[in-house]
Amino acid sequence: MKYHFKVHKEGTGYWAYCLEFDACVTQADSMDELKKNMEEALNLYLEEPADSDLLFPPPNKKLSGRNIAEVQVHPSVAIANRIREVRVKNKLTQHKMKDVLGIKNLSNYQRLEDPLRSNPQWDTLVNIKKHFPQFQLDDLAS
């Protein structure tokens, strides 16, 4: 999953903002540092608390052009957001989602929505897809 940053040169440094999220902004002294900072800023922005009902818009795949950089979301952040998105769109609490998926402990389910700890096994992803056919993973690595 890649979001887009508009890159600007100002004096001897650089700054950039995410085109999909106006409040996601960063700066650096070099382009290499800016690339790292854009990744960090994007992932921190997307690390919304798991109990939130806020849904982030998907990346705009039509964005391209001069001074626009694509920035890859860290896989654990992307999958945690995608799992939360399915739960919220189906108007389920975390407790109800745990029950639907047959997960014994609420904390085990909450880990799936935690961007810092989400690392679901393949059978968990298949189980989510079985119960929620709209669950999409196609764009997470692109």
N, C-alpha and C positions, 0 to 999 in steps of 0.2 A: 504494500500500500504506500503510494507516494503522494505527498502534498507538494505544493509549489510555493517558492519564495521569489519575490522580486528583489534583485540585488542592486544596490546603489553604491557607487564610489563617492566618497566625500573626503576631500583633502588627501591624507595619506592612508586613510582607513576605509572600511566598508561597513555597510549596514544592510539589513534585509528584513522583510516582513512576509508573513505567510499570506498568500492571496485568498485562501479559504478561511483563515482566522485572523481578523484584523488585529487582535490583541497579542498575537504571537510575533514578537520582534526580537532581533538580536543584532550585535555588532562585533567587529573584530579589527585587528590591525593588518591582517593578511587574508588572502582568499582561502588558504588552507585552514586557518583558524576559524574563518567564517563558516566553512562547510561543517566543521565539528560543532560549532555553536548553533547552527541551524538545526542539526539533528537533535542536539540536547534540548533546545527550546521547544521543538515540535513534540518530542516525547514527554517532556514535563507538562506541556499544555494538555496533552491527551491523557495524562495520568489523573483524570478526574476521580474523586472518591467513588468507590464501587457502589455505595448506597445511593448515589445520585441518579435521578431520572433524566439527566441531560444526555442528549444524543448528539454526536458530532456528525456533521454532514460528510458524505463520502468525498474523496478527492475529485476534483473537476478534471477529467481526463482530456478535455479539449484545450486546456491551458498550455501554451507553448509560446516561444518567441524570444526576442532579445532580452538578455539579463534575467531570464526566468530559470531557476534551478529546481530540479526535482529532488525531494528529500525523502528517503526511505524511513518509514516508521519502524521502530524496533519490533520484531515479531511478537514478543510477549505483550507489548502495549497494544498492538493491532488485534491480536486474538482476544484479549481481555475486553476490549471495546466492542468487538463483534459479538461476543457472548452476551455482554450486557445489553447490547442493542436488541438482540432477539428476545431477551426477557422483558425489556421495557415495552417493546412493540406489541408483545402478547399480554401486556398488563398483568404481569406476574410479580409477586414479591420474590426475594431470594429464597425464602423458605418454601414457597410453592414450587419454584423452579427446581429446587433440590429434590422435592418429592416426585415431580414429573420425571426427572432423570434417574430416580432411584439411588440417589447419593445419600448415604447414611447420616453424615454430619454436616451441619450448616457451614461450619468452618471450611470443610473440604470444597463445598460449592463456592464459597466466597473467595477462595484462592483462585478459582477460574476467572473471576472478575478483577483480580488484583494485578495491575500491570507489572508490578515488580516481582510477582511470584507465579504468574500464569504460565503453565507449561503442560497443557493437557495431553494425555495419551491419545493415540489414534482411536481407540475404542470409545473414549469419551466424546470425541468429535463426531464419530459415526452415530452415537446415541443421540447427540443433540440434533443432528441432521435427520434422524429417523422421526423424532418428535416434532421437529420444526423444519419442514422441507424448505422454507425460505432462507434458512441459514446458509450464508454464502462465504466461501473461503477463497474463491477464485482470484480475487484481486489483492490478497494479502502479501504475496511475494512479488507482485509486479510493480 
